[in-house]
Amino acid sequence: MIRADSVTFRYAGGPVVLRGVSCEVVSGQVLAIAGPNGSGKSTLVGLLDGLHQPASGSVLLDDRPISSYARREVAERIGFVAQSAELHFPLSVLEYVLQGRFAHGHLLGFESDADVEAARAALDLTGTLAFAPRHIGELSGGERQRVMLARALAQQPRALLL
């Protein structure tokens, strides 16, 4: 489903972070990336989600360059949970999780009953349904991580990148 072929990456003006990395994520598989701090694990996950573009090599999603997809199309296929998230808007937990449904969005951007049902199901799955009315900024770090996972699950993607 997602394949990186000999990708090399460097941040603007910085040293090479990844050099010649290849991996493949197939449906039903769990793939773990291990390494010391600063070794490029998060950068590789960002490449696999199309958030970064490799300096060389390629990242394919369903045998097509990930860069050829619109972000909404990527979000229909891949759910992404970052290590941390800066949350500057006064959102309830339910509103935050509903943002994960943008790939299924409607013309005017209003959520449907199906969107609310998917968000509530994802919150329930992560044991955070009781947090739904709370402000996202009121949560502990661990609670926020579980809500971030619920947001990714609410997308109903084919793959999760954590």
C-alpha positions in Angstrom: 0.0 0.0 0.0 2.8 2.5 1.0 6.3 2.0 -0.4 9.4 4.1 0.0 12.1 3.3 -2.5 15.7 4.6 -1.8 14.5 7.8 -0.3 17.0 10.5 0.8 15.8 13.5 2.7 17.4 16.7 4.1 15.7 19.7 5.7 16.5 23.0 4.0 20.1 23.9 4.5 20.7 21.0 6.9 22.5 17.7 6.7 21.1 14.6 5.2 18.6 13.0 7.6 17.8 9.9 5.6 19.9 8.2 2.9 18.7 5.4 0.7 15.9 4.2 2.9 13.4 1.7 1.6 10.4 0.1 3.3 7.0 -1.2 2.4 3.7 -1.2 4.4 1.2 -3.7 3.3 -2.4 -4.2 4.4 -2.8 -6.1 7.6 0.9 -5.7 8.6 2.4 -3.9 11.6 5.7 -2.2 10.8 7.8 -0.7 13.5 10.6 1.7 12.9 13.2 1.7 15.7 16.3 3.9 16.2 17.9 6.4 18.5 16.7 9.9 19.0 17.4 12.1 16.0 17.9 9.2 13.6 15.0 10.2 11.2 12.1 8.0 12.4 9.6 10.9 12.5 11.0 12.2 9.2 10.4 8.8 7.5 6.8 8.7 8.8 6.3 12.2 7.4 7.6 11.0 4.1 5.3 8.0 4.1 2.3 10.4 4.8 3.4 12.8 2.0 4.1 15.6 4.5 7.7 15.8 3.2 9.1 15.3 -0.3 12.2 13.2 -0.7 15.3 14.8 -2.2 15.7 11.5 -4.1 13.9 8.2 -4.4 10.2 7.9 -4.3 7.2 7.3 -2.0 4.3 5.5 -3.6 0.8 5.1 -2.3 -1.1 2.3 -4.1 1.6 2.3 -6.7 1.2 6.0 -7.5 3.6 8.8 -6.3 2.1 10.2 -3.1 2.8 13.7 -4.3 0.3 13.2 -7.1 -2.6 12.9 -4.5 -4.4 15.8 -3.0 -4.1 15.9 0.9 -7.8 14.9 1.1 -7.1 11.8 -1.0 -4.1 10.9 1.2 -6.3 11.4 4.4 -8.9 9.0 2.9 -6.2 6.3 2.9 -3.8 7.1 5.7 -4.5 8.2 9.3 -1.5 10.0 10.9 -0.9 10.6 14.6 2.0 12.9 15.3 4.2 12.7 18.4 2.6 15.9 19.7 0.2 18.5 18.4 0.0 22.2 19.1 -3.7 22.9 19.9 -4.4 26.6 19.8 -8.1 26.7 19.1 -10.8 26.3 21.8 -12.3 23.0 20.6 -14.1 20.3 22.4 -12.7 16.8 22.1 -15.6 15.9 19.9 -15.0 18.9 17.6 -11.3 18.0 17.4 -12.1 14.3 16.5 -14.6 15.5 13.9 -11.8 17.4 12.2 -10.4 14.0 11.3 -13.5 13.5 9.0 -12.4 16.3 6.6 -11.6 13.7 3.9 -15.2 12.7 4.0 -16.3 16.4 4.0 -19.3 17.9 2.5 -19.6 21.0 0.2 -20.3 23.4 3.0 -18.1 21.7 5.5 -20.8 20.7 8.0 -20.6 17.2 9.5 -23.2 14.7 8.8 -24.8 12.3 11.3 -22.5 9.6 9.9 -19.5 11.8 10.7 -20.7 12.3 14.3 -21.3 8.6 14.6 -17.8 7.7 13.3 -16.2 10.2 15.7 -18.1 8.9 18.7 -17.2 5.3 17.7 -13.5 6.3 17.5 -13.7 8.0 20.9 -15.4 4.9 22.4 -12.8 2.6 20.9 -10.0 4.7 22.5 -11.8 4.9 25.9 -12.3 8.7 25.6 -16.0 9.0 24.8 -16.6 10.6 28.2 -14.1 13.4 27.2 -16.3 14.4 24.2 -17.7 17.7 25.8 -14.4 18.7 27.4 -12.0 21.3 26.0 -9.1 19.6 24.3 -6.7 21.8 26.3 -8.0 20.4 29.6 -6.6 16.9 28.9 -3.5 15.4 30.2 -0.7 14.4 27.7 -1.8 10.7 27.7 -5.4 11.6 27.3 -4.6 13.9 24.4 -2.6 11.1 22.7 -5.6 8.8 22.9 -7.9 11.5 21.5 -5.3 12.1 18.7 -5.6 8.4 17.9 -9.4 8.6 18.0 -9.2 11.5 15.4 -7.1 9.3 13.1 -9.4 6.3 13.6 -12.5 8.6 12.8 -11.0 9.1 9.3 -11.6 5.4 8.7 -8.3 5.1 6.9 -6.8 1.9 5.4 -3.5 2.5 7.2 -2.4 4.3 10.4 1.0 6.0 10.8 1.8 6.5 14.5 
